[in-house]
């Protein structure tokens, strides 16, 4: 199926629930669903000092780029890899 469209993804988890894998699980499911739906470009913006969010982005299959927007690093899904929510 040809890929089309663009999606920007983000996650916010309340402090009491951080560190439990909720953001990772949700981001993986969201990216997998977008890939399955044929979205051609998936992007997230992560502050360079936010290590936990960078980990979530990487776990969801996104790759950090050299691009920055408003002080945040741009992460993109590079495709070619089938994602499963339980990876």
MDAnalysis code that builds the backbone (N, CA, C; Angstrom):
import MDAnalysis as mda
import numpy as np

u = mda.Universe.empty(261, n_residues=87, atom_resindex=np.repeat(np.arange(87), 3), trajectory=True)
u.add_TopologyAttr("name", ["N", "CA", "C"] * 87)
u.add_TopologyAttr("resid", np.arange(1, 88))
u.add_TopologyAttr("resname", ["UNK", "UNK", "UNK", "UNK", "UNK", "UNK", "UNK", "UNK", "UNK", "UNK", "UNK", "UNK", "UNK", "UNK", "UNK", "UNK", "UNK", "UNK", "UNK", "UNK", "UNK", "UNK", "UNK", "UNK", "UNK", "UNK", "UNK", "UNK", "UNK", "UNK", "UNK", "UNK", "UNK", "UNK", "UNK", "UNK", "UNK", "UNK", "UNK", "UNK", "UNK", "UNK", "UNK", "UNK", "UNK", "UNK", "UNK", "UNK", "UNK", "UNK", "UNK", "UNK", "UNK", "UNK", "UNK", "UNK", "UNK", "UNK", "UNK", "UNK", "UNK", "UNK", "UNK", "UNK", "UNK", "UNK", "UNK", "UNK", "UNK", "UNK", "UNK", "UNK", "UNK", "UNK", "UNK", "UNK", "UNK", "UNK", "UNK", "UNK", "UNK", "UNK", "UNK", "UNK", "UNK", "UNK", "UNK"])
u.atoms.positions = np.array([
    [0.849, -1.170, 0.000],
    [0.000, 0.000, 0.000],
    [0.898, 1.238, 0.000],
    [0.607, 2.215, -0.860],
    [1.414, 3.438, -0.863],
    [1.246, 4.201, 0.435],
    [2.317, 4.803, 0.875],
    [2.280, 5.581, 2.115],
    [1.927, 7.024, 1.805],
    [1.053, 7.582, 2.614],
    [0.630, 8.971, 2.410],
    [0.328, 9.609, 3.746],
    [0.400, 10.917, 3.777],
    [0.034, 11.642, 4.984],
    [1.160, 11.731, 5.983],
    [0.911, 12.537, 6.979],
    [1.893, 12.781, 8.032],
    [1.163, 12.810, 9.363],
    [1.791, 12.255, 10.377],
    [1.236, 12.298, 11.733],
    [2.319, 12.752, 12.686],
    [1.959, 13.613, 13.604],
    [2.865, 13.992, 14.690],
    [2.328, 13.351, 15.957],
    [3.204, 12.690, 16.686],
    [2.803, 11.990, 17.898],
    [3.496, 12.605, 19.109],
    [2.858, 12.475, 20.253],
    [3.416, 12.994, 21.511],
    [2.839, 12.174, 22.653],
    [3.473, 12.284, 23.818],
    [2.982, 11.565, 24.996],
    [3.260, 12.405, 26.230],
    [2.333, 12.336, 27.141],
    [2.469, 12.983, 28.452],
    [1.900, 12.018, 29.466],
    [2.663, 11.740, 30.498],
    [2.230, 10.815, 31.540],
    [2.373, 11.522, 32.883],
    [1.335, 11.464, 33.690],
    [1.382, 12.077, 35.015],
    [2.498, 11.488, 35.860],
    [3.079, 12.321, 36.687],
    [4.231, 11.918, 37.499],
    [4.001, 10.615, 38.266],
    [2.851, 10.410, 38.917],
    [2.692, 9.159, 39.667],
    [2.747, 7.890, 38.806],
    [2.545, 8.038, 37.478],
    [2.495, 6.866, 36.598],
    [3.728, 6.757, 35.715],
    [4.685, 7.674, 35.859],
    [5.894, 7.614, 35.047],
    [6.763, 6.432, 35.467],
    [7.536, 5.937, 34.519],
    [8.467, 4.840, 34.800],
    [7.821, 3.479, 34.838],
    [6.580, 3.376, 34.409],
    [5.870, 2.081, 34.426],
    [5.671, 1.495, 33.028],
    [6.177, 2.189, 32.018],
    [6.076, 1.676, 30.653],
    [4.811, 2.077, 29.920],
    [3.964, 2.891, 30.543],
    [2.706, 3.268, 29.897],
    [2.941, 4.063, 28.615],
    [3.839, 5.037, 28.644],
    [4.102, 5.847, 27.455],
    [4.691, 4.987, 26.341],
    [5.595, 4.095, 26.690],
    [6.201, 3.218, 25.685],
    [5.144, 2.335, 25.040],
    [4.314, 1.712, 25.854],
    [3.267, 0.842, 25.324],
    [2.315, 1.619, 24.413],
    [1.905, 2.791, 24.846],
    [0.968, 3.602, 24.064],
    [1.609, 4.102, 22.771],
    [2.854, 4.573, 22.848],
    [3.531, 5.089, 21.658],
    [3.763, 3.982, 20.640],
    [4.156, 2.797, 21.098],
    [4.333, 1.665, 20.174],
    [3.026, 1.324, 19.470],
    [1.945, 1.270, 20.229],
    [0.645, 0.940, 19.638],
    [0.210, 2.019, 18.642],
    [0.415, 3.277, 19.002],
    [0.028, 4.374, 18.125],
    [0.824, 4.347, 16.824],
    [2.142, 4.224, 16.919],
    [2.977, 4.193, 15.719],
    [2.643, 2.970, 14.869],
    [2.465, 1.821, 15.484],
    [2.109, 0.604, 14.733],
    [0.788, 0.800, 13.993],
    [-0.183, 1.414, 14.645],
    [-1.472, 1.662, 14.006],
    [-1.354, 2.632, 12.840],
    [-0.536, 3.660, 12.998],
    [-0.335, 4.623, 11.918],
    [0.381, 3.977, 10.732],
    [1.378, 3.146, 11.017],
    [2.083, 2.430, 9.956],
    [1.105, 1.524, 9.222],
    [0.308, 0.792, 9.973],
    [-0.677, -0.117, 9.378],
    [-1.689, 0.645, 8.526],
    [-2.022, 1.857, 8.941],
    [-2.987, 2.681, 8.205],
    [-2.358, 3.323, 6.968],
    [-1.048, 3.155, 6.803],
    [-0.388, 3.668, 5.616],
    [0.123, 5.086, 5.722],
    [0.233, 5.608, 6.935],
    [0.763, 6.960, 7.103],
    [2.226, 6.962, 6.666],
    [2.587, 7.926, 5.826],
    [3.916, 7.948, 5.229],
    [4.996, 8.573, 6.082],
    [4.610, 9.466, 6.988],
    [5.608, 10.148, 7.806],
    [5.074, 10.270, 9.229],
    [5.863, 9.799, 10.187],
    [5.493, 9.888, 11.602],
    [6.616, 10.621, 12.312],
    [6.250, 11.677, 13.041],
    [7.234, 12.573, 13.636],
    [6.900, 12.818, 15.102],
    [7.931, 12.939, 15.920],
    [7.776, 13.365, 17.314],
    [8.843, 14.424, 17.583],
    [8.555, 15.330, 18.503],
    [9.507, 16.356, 18.916],
    [9.837, 16.090, 20.381],
    [11.117, 15.910, 20.696],
    [11.545, 15.552, 22.048],
    [12.642, 16.526, 22.490],
    [12.480, 17.087, 23.676],
    [13.516, 17.988, 24.203],
    [14.802, 17.186, 24.382],
    [15.938, 17.743, 23.961],
    [17.194, 16.983, 24.023],
    [17.605, 16.533, 25.419],
    [17.113, 17.194, 26.462],
    [17.451, 16.795, 27.827],
    [16.481, 15.775, 28.420],
    [15.438, 15.421, 27.687],
    [14.426, 14.517, 28.235],
    [14.716, 13.082, 27.799],
    [15.582, 12.442, 28.556],
    [16.073, 11.098, 28.232],
    [14.939, 10.074, 28.192],
    [13.989, 10.172, 29.112],
    [12.891, 9.204, 29.145],
    [12.057, 9.284, 27.871],
    [11.749, 10.488, 27.413],
    [10.966, 10.630, 26.189],
    [11.749, 10.162, 24.968],
    [13.055, 10.371, 24.962],
    [13.877, 9.858, 23.870],
    [13.815, 8.330, 23.843],
    [13.805, 7.718, 25.018],
    [13.681, 6.264, 25.097],
    [12.347, 5.773, 24.578],
    [11.296, 6.512, 24.878],
    [9.963, 6.161, 24.373],
    [9.952, 6.256, 22.854],
    [10.500, 7.340, 22.317],
    [10.542, 7.523, 20.864],
    [11.297, 6.378, 20.193],
    [12.451, 6.036, 20.736],
    [13.253, 4.948, 20.163],
    [12.509, 3.619, 20.243],
    [11.864, 3.356, 21.373],
    [11.120, 2.106, 21.535],
    [9.944, 2.023, 20.570],
    [9.423, 3.176, 20.155],
    [8.296, 3.215, 19.222],
    [8.767, 3.124, 17.770],
    [10.077, 3.026, 17.566],
    [10.603, 2.860, 16.221],
    [11.013, 4.149, 15.537],
    [11.022, 5.251, 16.283],
    [11.452, 6.517, 15.705],
    [12.959, 6.670, 15.873],
    [13.561, 7.474, 14.993],
    [15.000, 7.693, 14.995],
    [15.260, 9.186, 15.110],
    [16.183, 9.564, 15.984],
    [16.533, 10.971, 16.146],
    [17.191, 11.490, 14.869],
    [16.840, 12.724, 14.501],
    [17.457, 13.381, 13.356],
    [18.345, 14.516, 13.867],
    [18.985, 15.201, 12.972],
    [19.777, 16.376, 13.331],
    [18.916, 17.636, 13.354],
    [17.644, 17.502, 13.017],
    [16.740, 18.651, 12.962],
    [16.296, 19.057, 14.363],
    [16.129, 20.367, 14.553],
    [15.546, 20.893, 15.787],
    [14.467, 21.888, 15.431],
    [13.374, 21.838, 16.177],
    [12.270, 22.782, 16.019],
    [11.911, 23.286, 17.411],
    [11.976, 24.588, 17.588],
    [11.645, 25.200, 18.879],
    [12.413, 24.562, 20.037],
    [13.687, 24.233, 19.797],
    [14.535, 23.681, 20.851],
    [14.343, 22.197, 21.106],
    [13.533, 21.530, 20.293],
    [13.317, 20.096, 20.470],
    [13.866, 19.330, 19.271],
    [14.435, 18.162, 19.562],
    [14.954, 17.289, 18.511],
    [13.784, 16.637, 17.791],
    [13.884, 16.559, 16.463],
    [12.867, 15.901, 15.650],
    [13.236, 14.429, 15.511],
    [12.276, 13.565, 15.795],
    [12.419, 12.114, 15.638],
    [11.465, 11.684, 14.531],
    [11.895, 10.746, 13.684],
    [11.057, 10.282, 12.572],
    [11.031, 8.757, 12.521],
    [9.882, 8.249, 12.117],
    [9.775, 6.820, 11.845],
    [10.352, 6.567, 10.469],
    [11.288, 5.653, 10.387],
    [11.991, 5.394, 9.132],
    [11.354, 4.280, 8.308],
    [10.380, 3.603, 8.845],
    [9.670, 2.585, 8.077],
    [10.489, 1.333, 7.830],
    [9.887, 0.447, 7.072],
    [10.561, -0.784, 6.679],
    [10.532, -1.866, 7.739],
    [10.069, -1.579, 8.904],
    [10.076, -2.540, 9.998],
    [8.652, -2.697, 10.493],
    [8.182, -3.921, 10.588],
    [6.838, -4.173, 11.085],
    [6.860, -4.008, 12.599],
    [5.992, -3.184, 13.126],
    [5.965, -2.946, 14.572],
    [4.878, -3.765, 15.233],
    [5.202, -4.260, 16.401],
    [4.222, -4.943, 17.232],
    [4.179, -4.229, 18.558],
    [3.009, -4.174, 19.165],
    [2.889, -3.440, 20.421],
    [3.670, -4.100, 21.547],
    [3.948, -5.380, 21.469],
    [4.644, -6.064, 22.554],
    [6.138, -6.201, 22.362],
    [6.737, -5.457, 21.421],
    [8.180, -5.590, 21.179],
    [9.001, -5.224, 22.390],
])
